[in-house]
Amino acid sequence: MTLDLNLISMLQQIWSYEFMQHAIETSWIISVVAGVTGYFVVLRRSAFVAHAYSEIGFAGASGAILLGLDPLVGLVLGSITGGIAIAALGRRITNRDTQIGIVLAFALGLGLLFISLYKAFSTAAISILFGEILGISSNEVLITLVAGLGILVAMGFLYRPLLFASLDEDVAEAKGMPMLFLGTAFMIVVALAVSFAIQVTGVLLIFSLMVTPAATAQYVSMRPNRAILISVGISLLATQVGLFVGYFTPYPVSFFITGIVFFLYLAVRLAHGFVHKRFEEHA
Amino acid sequence: MVRVQSKLIEAENLSAGYGAKTVWRDATFSVGGGEFVAVIGPNGAGKTTLFRLLLGLQQPTRGALRILGAPPRRGNPRIGYVPQRHLIDSETHIECVELVRLGLSGARWGINPFSHADRDAALAALESVGASELAHYPLGVLSGGELQRIFLAEAMVSNPDILLLDEPLSNLDLKRETDLLHLVNDVVRSRGVTALLIAHNINPLLPHLDKVIYVANGKVATGKPSTVLTSESLTALYGIQVEVLRDPHGNVAIIGVEEHHGDVR
């Protein structure tokens, strides 16, 4: 690499590789999906559930590899099964920590077993756990696009009642909102979003797109629709810069994504601390 | 201004319960338009159960109940509801006007990112409860009294005919309690809204009330405060000797039951 930082030629160089095109296209779709669903994950305090889906997805993906299937199939099947199972456990997320933890531990153990039965043990495990954005096929990009559009349509449909139910459950219920349907539908959407986002971040770093950008955005704007746009923007920034830097350095893309969202969060929290004093003085 | 209207709520031999357990039975009462009604009684007597019946969240075990001329149904936009609740999580970084707006359109599917009409209605509702200055504050930083105003605006934003307020005064200090009661009374009188308010202490409410619904001992007594809050009436309700004392200011103290709902203050 020359020291002459010609941005255009660098981007051209990146785009000339098919695997980089796939990585970039997937990251666009996932950034939008994770930015939108992540806002509600943060608002509903469902981060732990999102992580559980991720780890259930790990069992699914490693099982799929063992059977010679596309790991994406296993990810989706595993996460959706987990999504329905956890939604069926009960309505109030806060009471479910223990059950989620129990299922999560078992799923990780199962994933470990599947992976250990497979020949290329460590490579497969590392790529599922920490992300393998540079190994996405054109077929997978297409599936991700279809699923991403489906998720966005579903979130658009659920938007207002879900926001209402998240902020004021009792009144939403009295207004005739179907709470069980809302909770279950959201859980399935999150499970689906997580299983596709794993392609980018991996199982263990799923929070970097599903939680951190939204958690940062809510400090920037107190209006949900704006905060969602900002959350998407942060995800896009992190994945694009992450891919760019990752391409020109020997270090993993997932690391740069987690690093960027983390330091953005820190910066926003610090800046917000000063602004927040205004409200504190008022109260 | 007292608007005399037909009965907005009518209960006849109404009984409520959960499964085989009856909470209270044989309640017969009515509430007219523009009335300010207090629902009083010990903890667990079934005050919130009455609200659940009115909201259509629960079916009566016996008897008939009509609200706004029809049996209760879930999601009636002519009923505004402020549930009993805990404080909002201090990590909730959403501005107040958003919650109020959801009171108007939160039950509709889909997004409406460009609806300024909703937002204007929400701002107007905030103004009507004297909380305009809180519109753009995050929900998480508000005090109990401020939150109650926001919840009231959320309930009022759809211009309901009936307001159901479940213990809005709990956790408020004396000053804020008085302020909120004056506010509810203003809404009732100026808009002709009927308000049912669940409370523990009847005294701060007495100057404003048209009617009391007293729930205790599996029974319900209703009428004007001066009729219901007497030794005879409450003795009949509880089935044990109950004494109602009045101080020169008109405050009542109820003696002889475990809980003192009418502490003199």
HADDOCK unambig.tbl for C-alpha pairs under 7 A between the chains (distance, minus, plus):
assign (segid A and resid 156 and name CA) (segid B and resid 110 and name CA) 5.33 0.50 0.50
assign (segid A and resid 156 and name CA) (segid B and resid 111 and name CA) 5.80 0.50 0.50
assign (segid A and resid 157 and name CA) (segid B and resid 109 and name CA) 5.47 0.50 0.50
assign (segid A and resid 157 and name CA) (segid B and resid 110 and name CA) 3.98 0.50 0.50
assign (segid A and resid 157 and name CA) (segid B and resid 111 and name CA) 6.77 0.50 0.50
assign (segid A and resid 158 and name CA) (segid B and resid 109 and name CA) 5.97 0.50 0.50
assign (segid A and resid 158 and name CA) (segid B and resid 110 and name CA) 6.02 0.50 0.50
assign (segid A and resid 159 and name CA) (segid B and resid 109 and name CA) 6.97 0.50 0.50
assign (segid A and resid 159 and name CA) (segid B and resid 110 and name CA) 5.83 0.50 0.50
assign (segid A and resid 159 and name CA) (segid B and resid 111 and name CA) 5.93 0.50 0.50
assign (segid A and resid 160 and name CA) (segid B and resid 106 and name CA) 5.07 0.50 0.50
assign (segid A and resid 160 and name CA) (segid B and resid 107 and name CA) 6.87 0.50 0.50
assign (segid A and resid 160 and name CA) (segid B and resid 108 and name CA) 6.48 0.50 0.50
assign (segid A and resid 160 and name CA) (segid B and resid 109 and name CA) 6.14 0.50 0.50
assign (segid A and resid 160 and name CA) (segid B and resid 110 and name CA) 6.35 0.50 0.50
assign (segid A and resid 160 and name CA) (segid B and resid 111 and name CA) 6.27 0.50 0.50
assign (segid A and resid 161 and name CA) (segid B and resid 106 and name CA) 5.16 0.50 0.50
assign (segid A and resid 161 and name CA) (segid B and resid 107 and name CA) 5.24 0.50 0.50
assign (segid A and resid 161 and name CA) (segid B and resid 108 and name CA) 6.40 0.50 0.50
assign (segid A and resid 161 and name CA) (segid B and resid 109 and name CA) 6.34 0.50 0.50
assign (segid A and resid 164 and name CA) (segid B and resid 102 and name CA) 5.96 0.50 0.50
assign (segid A and resid 164 and name CA) (segid B and resid 106 and name CA) 5.38 0.50 0.50
assign (segid A and resid 170 and name CA) (segid B and resid 83 and name CA) 6.66 0.50 0.50
assign (segid A and resid 171 and name CA) (segid B and resid 81 and name CA) 6.65 0.50 0.50
assign (segid A and resid 171 and name CA) (segid B and resid 83 and name CA) 6.90 0.50 0.50
assign (segid A and resid 172 and name CA) (segid B and resid 107 and name CA) 6.96 0.50 0.50
assign (segid A and resid 174 and name CA) (segid B and resid 55 and name CA) 6.41 0.50 0.50
assign (segid A and resid 174 and name CA) (segid B and resid 57 and name CA) 6.79 0.50 0.50
assign (segid A and resid 174 and name CA) (segid B and resid 74 and name CA) 5.94 0.50 0.50
assign (segid A and resid 174 and name CA) (segid B and resid 75 and name CA) 5.76 0.50 0.50
assign (segid A and resid 175 and name CA) (segid B and resid 74 and name CA) 6.04 0.50 0.50
assign (segid A and resid 175 and name CA) (segid B and resid 75 and name CA) 3.58 0.50 0.50
assign (segid A and resid 175 and name CA) (segid B and resid 76 and name CA) 6.70 0.50 0.50
assign (segid A and resid 175 and name CA) (segid B and resid 107 and name CA) 6.68 0.50 0.50
assign (segid A and resid 176 and name CA) (segid B and resid 74 and name CA) 4.97 0.50 0.50
assign (segid A and resid 176 and name CA) (segid B and resid 75 and name CA) 4.22 0.50 0.50
assign (segid A and resid 177 and name CA) (segid B and resid 107 and name CA) 6.34 0.50 0.50
assign (segid A and resid 218 and name CA) (segid B and resid 93 and name CA) 5.87 0.50 0.50
assign (segid A and resid 219 and name CA) (segid B and resid 93 and name CA) 6.61 0.50 0.50
assign (segid A and resid 222 and name CA) (segid B and resid 93 and name CA) 5.49 0.50 0.50
assign (segid A and resid 222 and name CA) (segid B and resid 94 and name CA) 4.31 0.50 0.50
assign (segid A and resid 222 and name CA) (segid B and resid 95 and name CA) 5.22 0.50 0.50
assign (segid A and resid 222 and name CA) (segid B and resid 138 and name CA) 6.79 0.50 0.50
assign (segid A and resid 223 and name CA) (segid B and resid 94 and name CA) 5.99 0.50 0.50
assign (segid A and resid 223 and name CA) (segid B and resid 95 and name CA) 6.41 0.50 0.50
assign (segid A and resid 224 and name CA) (segid B and resid 94 and name CA) 6.90 0.50 0.50
assign (segid A and resid 283 and name CA) (segid B and resid 141 and name CA) 6.83 0.50 0.50
assign (segid A and resid 283 and name CA) (segid B and resid 142 and name CA) 6.53 0.50 0.50
assign (segid A and resid 283 and name CA) (segid B and resid 143 and name CA) 6.74 0.50 0.50
